[in-house]
Amino acid sequence: MHESIQALTEGLPLISLLILSLPLGASLIWLLPGEYLARWVALFIALIDLLLAVTILLAFDPSQSGFQFVEQSNWISSLNIHYRVGVDGISVLFLPLTVLLFLGVVLSSWSSTRSMPRLYYTLLLLLESSSLGISARWIRCCSSCFGS
């Protein structure tokens, strides 16, 4: 099953989409009129992230060792700083669990957040993004991590 999902998602930056969709959703909360829409935007973004996290989990091949879904890019070349993320066998489980946790927080705070819901849901999405970024494992910039 993971082979067919891997073929469909080949070349897509799933981890970056997972991490960066949340700050985009937080920005969208402030762009839309009306404070009541903040809940719906947070729920929609959390559901999109759940779909992405489950896709990563299903496409993960447990028979391979090391990091999978590795994304790398030069960030600040003059300082030799690179952006590299990936998941291994342990961290791949944290992605959907983290998203489910924050989805539960969004749903449980649905009617209890009455004052400043925009700020609440913005900070919640940013916290989820940083938690997922930590779960996705920032890979150190060294050749020993990739065996090359």
N, C-alpha and C positions, 0 to 999 in steps of 0.2 A: 504494500500500500504506500509506503513512504517513497518508493521509486516513482510512482505516478505523480505524487504531489511535488516531489523534487523536480521532476521534469517541467511541471507547470510553473514553478517558482524560480526556475533557473535564471540567474542574472538579476533578480529583483533584490533590492536592498531591504530585506524584510526587517532586520533589526533596526536599521536607521528609521524606517517608516514607523516602527513600533515606538521608538523613543521620541521622534520628532513630531508625531501627530498630536501629542499631548500639549506641547507649547503652542502649536498652531490652534488647537481647540481652546486653550486659555486665551489666546488673542481674539479668537472669534467671539468669545463671551463678551468682551468689551466692545466689539464692533456692532453687535446686534442690539436693537432697541428693546427695552423692557427687561427688568430683572428676572422675571419668571422664566425667560428662555435660557438662563444660565444652567438650570437643572437639566433641561433637555439636551443642551449642547454637551454637558459633561457626561450624561448617560449615553448619548450617541457616540462620542469619542471613546468612551470606555468599552462599548460594544464592538467598535471597529478594532480596538486593541485586543479584545478577546479573540476576535476572528484571526488577527495576525499572529497572536501568541499560540493559538491552537494549530494554525498552519505550520508554524515553525516546529512545534512539538511533533506533529504527525510526519513532517518531512525529515525529521532528524533520524540519522542512521546509527543505531547503537552499536553496530558491528565495527564502525570506524573509531579509531582512537584519536584524541586530540580535538582541536577546535573545528567546528563546522559553521557554515554561514558567515565566514570571515569577510568582513568589509574593510577595505583599507584605502586610504587616500592621503596624499600629501596635504598638510595643513599649513604649516609655516616652514617652508623649505629652508629659509636662511638660518633657522634655529634647529633644523633637523627634527621637527615635530610632526608626527603623523597621527592620523585618526585611524584606529584599528579596533574593531569589536568582533566578537565571535561568541559562540556558546559551546560548552562541552557537555558531557553527560550529566553533570550535576546542575549546572546553571540553566540548562534547557527546561528543567522542571520548575524553576523559580519564576519564569516568565508568565505562564498562565496562572500560577498561584498568586502572584503579585497583582495581576490584572483582576482576578476574581475577588481578591481582598478589597481593592479600591472600588470595584463595581458594587460590592456589598456596602461600602461606606457611602457611595453616592445614593444608593437606594434607601439605606437606613436613615440618611439625613434629609430625605426628600421633603418631609413636612416639618421637620424640626428646625431647619435653617430659615429663619424669618428675617433677620437683619443682615444686610450686606451679603446676599447670596452670590453676587458676582465675585467678590473678593474670596469668599470661602471656596467656591468651585474652581477658581483660577489657581489658588494656592494648592488645592487638592490635586489638580491635574499636573502642576509643576512638581509636586512631591512624588506623584506616581512616575513621572518621567525620570526623575533622578533615581528612584528605586529600581526602575527597569534598566537604567544605564549601568547601575552597579551590578545588577543581576546578569546583564549581558556580558560582563567581564571585559573591561578595557584591557587590551593585550599590549604588553610592554613592547616598546620599539627595539627589539633585539632579534637577531637572526636565529637564536636558539629556540625561540617559540615556534617557529615554523619549520625548523629543520633545514633551512636553506642558507 
